[in-house]
Amino acid sequence: VSQSRYVRRQDSNSRPPGIHLNSNLISGGGNDDTTILQPVLDSAANMGSLKLIIDGVALVSRLKVSGNTEIECLPNCGFYQKDNTSLTFLSNKQLWTRNGTDENIILRNLVINGNRLNQAPAESGTNYYYPLTWFSHTKNLQVYNLRTKNPQYFSILIDTFEDCIIDGVTMHDDFNSEDGKDMQDVVHVF
């Protein structure tokens, strides 16, 4: 990764204007950072590469990453998915366009609370929920120490890929099957 853009609470000179990072990994709340973080992630195409370091907790609905992007969360930092999002929280752009391959995506120490009880099914009247993270049409996807809490469905789903490293994925679910939102698997690969 040749160029980097950092999101750090402590260094306001390197933060994108307007970033809040004032949510809570357990209870959520705070200001929505989606419209600040997505353009930062979109800049990877123009910069050649991007390294995004999260130093705080971002309240976010959904983020899409391009190739040549690295996201790292510092200790006690991460993401909380907004209420009523009901979509995959983090995915690569080619998942939705299917127009090529996203190469060299690296995720390090991500902590994501999927806020499961406050999400609706993907389709009204069904029991189908989106995976918390979903990567498709990727090459050289690297996932290190992904920690998820209360995902809607899978913690991570990976399909149509080449060269993938997964080193440590854990899921914590605060709820049981009585809430009607049964979990499938932590990692789903096909």
Disulfide bonds with the S-S distance in Angstrom:
none
